[in-house]
Amino acid sequence: MSASYDKLYLFIDGEWIDAGSRRTQAIVNPATGERIGDLPLATDADLDHALETARQGFAVWRKTSPYDRSKVLRKAADLMRGRVDHIATQLTLEEGKTLAEAKIEVMASADTFDWYAEEGRRAYGRIVPTRVPGQRHYVIKEPVGVVAAFTPWNFPALTPARKIAGALGAGCSCIIKPAEETPSTTLALARALADAGLPKGVLSVVFGVPAEVSSHLIASPVVRKISFTGSIAVGKHLVKLAADGMKRTTMELGGHAPVIVFDDVDPVKVASACVPFKFRNSGQVCISPTRFYVHGKVYNKFVDSFVEQVKAMKVGNGLDAECKMGPLANPRRVEAMDRLIADAKQHGANVRAGGERIGNAGHFWQPTVITETPNSAKMMNEEPFGPLAIINPFDAFDDMVAQANRLPYGLAAYAFTESNQKASAISEALESGMVGVNNFMISMPEAPFGGVKESGHGSEGGIEGLEAYLSTKLVSHM
């Protein structure tokens, strides 16, 4: 399982900039607790350099034809596929998820670049019929400008890919600040783009103290668009900063996804579908199914099957091909699991599987199943963001819907039923930006990904994802 970790850089104006005299941050392997790298942190001068080169890069890239932009993005996607083993290994070393999951994420990121490579060629406008003979109204789409993007640590390939590919596909330049805990993966995407012929300045990758970097970039008049994935609290703060400059925002924030299991399904079959998706990336997924509401008629069979499968899961280093779940990404998640589970026990919840840390080396936690948890427990109100499944019974449809919609979150929701009528009813009733019925596959490049309520606004992916980086202009011509 030995693997080497790449040297880390800043990437500005097409140049790879090492630490030099800059401050650095240690990168730790969550499976071992060992220091595997040192990340250079950008100075104010570095950020100003990135802003100026992004301004210059935008002037070049916006004038590059969509056809030629597409060729660069497609070549980068092919390079990512050719380098999948190396990039996935970097991802597992710094984030912890299993190597199999990491490879899937890298390939999905390449697909995202392919999607925007093609969709960027279809930024259609339209002609509006006029009232005056000889007059023409043209509606055209133009790139919004320089984009500042901020991404978290849990999907260090896919989340940056959505923002970078969307911005570049629309003709924007982009400065991205990925999570400092997982830098190597995003740098690998930048290297693929550079090797594919992306002009200097069109993409910069910077790191630093998050609050300092975000405030510096958002305050600059150069930046016209902000895209953020992360917590609700930070998202609200960035929206306020963006408001000072009337800058457009896309916010993909937290979730606490309900899963509705009706009484007309095979509970064992549905449990088998739920377990792998619940515990992928150790549950550190914004759309992770978390609050399971199972009809009383099938509740016991569902819980028994779910618990049995969870207890059989092998947890360990993500580089071990036999492991089905890796460590948590950082000690903060271990502390959160400990706090939430202890609180649930105090409120009378039943721990049916897991519930404890594994060993002292790394950040391993047992996959956990908790049942009969009251709404007063913290885990019923806070996004757990970990390997934790909460299963409660329901009987009445309206009561279940009220529970599912009770929280301010509205990112993802799921339902399992054999009835088309129930499927339609629950799809309409759930207050969520995305609903999966009889499946969990709600994230793909060609479809919009985003939430409602406090889970954010705007979408990534699909035609909506490209639209987020385009401005609309009317030209009235006589």
N, C-alpha and C positions, 0 to 999 in steps of 0.2 A: 504493500500500500504506500510505499515511499513515492513522493512526487515533489518536484521543485516548484517554487513560487516565483513568478516573474518579478523583476525589478520594477519599481513604480515611478511614475513621472507625472508632471503636468503636461498637457498637450495644448499649446497655444500657437496660432499662426503657422501651423504645420510643423512645429518644432517640439521635440521631446525634451522636457526640461527636468533635470534631476534636482535633488534636494539642495545641493550647494550649501549656502549658509542659512537656508530657510528652516523654519520650525518643521518638525516631523511628528507623525502619529504612528504608534505601533499597530501593526496588523496582527491579529491573533487567530489561530486556527481554533474554531469552537469545539472541535472534536478532541483536541489535545491540550488546549490552553497554552500552547507554545507560540512565541513570537516568530512570525514567518516573514515579516517585511516591515519597511519603514516608508510611510507615505509623506511626500513633501506637501506642505500646506502653502497655498498661494498668499502672497503679500498683496497689499493694496495696489502696488505697482503692477503686479501680475494681473490683477482683475481689470485694471485700467487698460492694460495691454490687450487683454482678451476682448474688452468692449470695443476698442478701436479697430482691432483686426476683424471683429464680427461686423462692424459697420462697413468696413472695406469689403469684406467677404460677401456681404449681402448685395452690394452694388454689382459684384461680378456674377453671383449665383442667380440673382433675379433675372439677369439678362441672358443667362444660359437657357437654351431652349428646353422645354419639358422632355423632348426626345433625348437630348444629351444628358440631362439630369437623371433620366431613367436608366441610362446605360451605366452610370456610376453606381447607383443604388443596386442595380442588379448584379454588377460585378462584385460589390461588397458582400451581397448575400451569398454568392457562390464561394467567395473566400471564407466566409464564416462557416459554411458547410464543410469545406475542405479542412478547416482547422477545428472542427467540433470537439475532437478528443482533447486537444490542448485547452481550449477555452472552457470546456465543461470541467476539466480537472481544476483549473484556476478557481472556477465558481465554487466547487465543492470545498476546496481548501479554505476559502475565505468566508463562505456562508454556511456550509455544513450539510446541505441537502444531499441526498444520494446521487451518485454519479449518473444513474439512469435518468433521474429527474432533471439533472443539470443538462444532459444531452438533449432531452426533449425541449427544454427551455431555449437552448441555443438554436436549435432547428426552428422553433417557433419564431424566434427573433429574426432569423434569416427570411422566413416567410413574410414577416411584417415588412421588411425592407422591399421584398418583391412586390407586395401589395401596393405600397406607396409609390414604388417605381412606376407601376402601371396607372394607378389612380391619379397621380400627378399629371399625367398626360390627358386627363379627362376633367380638368377644372373648367367645366363649361360655363359660359355666360348665356345670355339670351337676347333676343330683340323684342321689345315691347311695342305693340301696335300703338300708333300715335293718333292724335285728333286733328293734326294739321298736315295737309298734303305737302310732301317733300321733306318732312321732318323724320328723323330716325332717333329712336331711343335704344341705346346699347347698354346692357348690363354686363359688366366684365368683372372677373375675379382676379385679384392681385395679392401677392404674398404680403402678410401683415407687417413684416419687418424682422428685426432681431428678436430671437426668442431666448428667454432665460428659463431653463428647465431644472427641476429638482426632483431627485428620485430616492427611494428608500433602499434598504439592504436586502429585502426578502426575495426580490426577483431582479438581481443585478444585471441581467442581460435583457429580459423581455420589457421591463418598464422603461429603461433608457431607450431601447429600440423603438418603442411606440412613439416617444417624443422626438427623438432624432430623425427617424424616418418620416414622420408626419411633417415636421418642420422643413426638412430638406426636400421632400416630395412637392411641397407647395411653393418652393423657391425661397424660403427663409434661410437665414443663417442661425446658428444655435450655439449658446454657451450652456453646457450642462454641468451641474454639480451633483454627481452621484453620492451615495452614502459613503462616508469615509471608511466604514468598516469593510466594504466590499468593492474596492476600487479597480482591481485588476481586470474584472470581466468587462466593464465599460471601456476601459482603455483598449481591450482587445477589439471591441467594436470600432473604436476610433482608428485603430491601426488598419483594420480591414478597409475602412472608407478611404484612408490616406493612400493605401496601396492600390485602391481602385481608381485613383486619380481625382479625388475630391480637391478642389482648389483650396489653397491656404486661406485660413480665416473663416471658412464657412462653418467649421466646427471647432470648438475649444472645449476641453475637459479640465475643470478646476476642482480643487478641494480646499477645505479650510474649516474654520469654526462656522457651523451652519448659519447661525443668526447673523454673523458678520458678513458672510458671503452673500446671503440672500438680500440683506438690507442694502449692501453696496451695489449689487447688480440691479435690483428693482428701482433704486433711486435714480439710476442713470437714464437720461432722456434717450439714450441709444436703444434701450430695450422697449419693445412695444407689446410684447406678449409674454405671459407667465404661465407655465404648466407645472403643476405640482401633484405628486402622489405621496400621501403620508397621513398623519393624524389630523383629526378634525381641529384640534386646538391650533396646530401650526398652520393649517390651511386657512383658518379664519384670520390669523395674524397676517399672512401673506396677502390675502385679499384686501385687508386694510391698507397695507403698504402700496399695493397696486392702485388702489382708488385715488391716491394722491396724484398719480399721473394719468388717471383714466385709462389704465392699461387692461387689455383683455386678459381673462384668466380661464384656465381649465383646471378644475379641482377634483381629483379622484381621492376621496378621503376614506374614513374607516367604515367597517361593516360589522354586522352581528347577525349573519344570515339565518333565517328560520327555514326549517325543512318540514313540510307537511306530509305525513304518511297516512293515507286514507285506509279504510278497512276492506277495500276491494282488491288489495294487492297481496302478493306472496311476501310475507314479512321477512323470510329468510333470504329470498332473492334480493329484496330491496336493501337489506342490511349489508349484503355482500357488495352492492354497488356503492353504498355510503362509506364504508370503512376506508378504502384506499384514498378516496377523495378527501375525507375528513383529515387524515393524518399525513397527506403529502406535504412536504416541506415542514414537517412537524407541526402542522396546523397554522403556520405563520403565513397565512394567505388572506387577503382582504375579503375574498369571496368564499372563504372556507365555510362549509355548513357547520353550524354551531348549536343552534337551539332546535332540537328535534321534537316536534309535536306529533305524537303517534296515536292513532285512534285506539280507544280502549280495547276493542275486540281483537286487535293484533299486537297490542303493546307488549305483552310478556314474551311472545315468540320473537318479536323484533329485538327486544333488549337482550334476551338470552343469546341469540345468534350474534348480535353486535359484540357483546362482551366476550364471547368465545373467540371470535376472530381477532379482537384486539389483544387478548392475552397471548395469542400465538405469534404476534408480530415480533420480529427480531429488530432490536435497536442497537445501533453502533456507528462506527465511523462510516461516513458516506462513501468512502473509497472502497469499502468492503461490499462486493457484489451481492452477498447474501443478506445484507441488511435492508429492511424495508422502511426504516425511519432513521434519520440522522440526529445530531444534537440540536438543541436550540441555538440560535445564532449568537446569543450574547448573554451575559449574566443577568441582565435586566429581565429577560423573559423567564429565567429560572425563578427569580424573586417574585415575579408576577404570578406564576403558577402556584407557588407556595402560599402566597397571600390569598389568592382567590379560592383555592381549595380549602384552606383552613377556615375562611369565612363561611363557605358553603356548609361545611360540617357543623359549624356553630348554629346555622339556620336549619339544621335537621335534614340536609340532603344525604343521599346514600352514595358512597363511593363503591362502584361495582367493579372497577378495574383500575389499576395504576394508582396515581395520586401522590407519587413520591419521586424524588431525584434518584438517578442511577449513578452510584459511585461518586468520587470526588474529582476525577480528572475529566476535563471538558464540561460541556453544559447539557448533559443528557437528562431527559425526563421521561418517565413512564407514560405511554399513551393511556389516557385517563377517560373513564366513563362515569358520569354522575347522573343519578336519577332522582326524581321527585324533588326538584330544587325550587323553592319558593321565589317569587319575584323580588323579595326583600334581599336576597343574596346578591353580592356585588357582581358575580359572574353573569347574572341575568341582566345586568345593566351596562357593564363595561365590556368592551371587545376583548376577549381573552387572548387572542393572537397566539395560540399555542395548541399543543396536542390534547385538547379537551373537548369532549362531546357531552352535551347536556340533553337528557332525554326525559320528557314529561308526557303524560297521557292527556288526551282530550276526548270529548264526546260530542259536543255541539259545534257545528260549523261556525256560527257567528262568534262564539266564545274563542275558538281557536284563531280566527282572523284578528280579533281584538288583541290577543296575545302576540301574534306575529307582527302586528303593526304598532305595538305599544311603544317601541323605542324611537328615538330620533334618527336612527340609521335607516338607510334605504338604498343599499347598494345591490345586494343579490338576495334571491329567495328561490326556494325549490319546492316541488310538490311531486308526489308519486300517487297515481291513480290509474285504474283501467277504464274510467268513465270519461268520455269526451265532455259531458255536461259538467262534471266536477272540475275537469281540467280548465275549461273556459271560465267557470265561476271563480276558481281560486286565482287564476292568472289575472283576472280583472280586479279581484279584491286586494291582492298584495300590493303594498305601497313600496315599490322597488324599481330601480332602474333596469334590472335584468331579472328574468324569471326562467328557471329551467324546469320543464315538466318531464318527468321520467328520465332525466339525465342531468349531468352536471357540466356539460360542454357549452358554456356560455361565453367563452373567451376565444375569439379567433380574429385574424386580421381583417376579414371582410365584414365584420359586424361591429356595431357601436358598443363600447364598454364604458359605462359611467353610472352614476347614482343620482338619487333624488334626496330631498330633505337635507339633513346635515351630512350626508355622505358625499355631497359635492354637486357640481354642475358641469355640463359639457361632457363630451364623449371622446374617447380615443378609439381608433379602428373604424372601418367602414367609411362611407362617404362623409359621415359626420366628423370623423377624425381629421380628414383633409380640410374640411370646411373651417375647422377651428383655427387654422393657420392662414386663412384667406380673408381679405377684406372685399366688400362689395362696392363697386363704383358704377354710377350711372353717367353715361355720356349722352347728352342730347344734342343732336347735330342737324343743322339746316343745310 
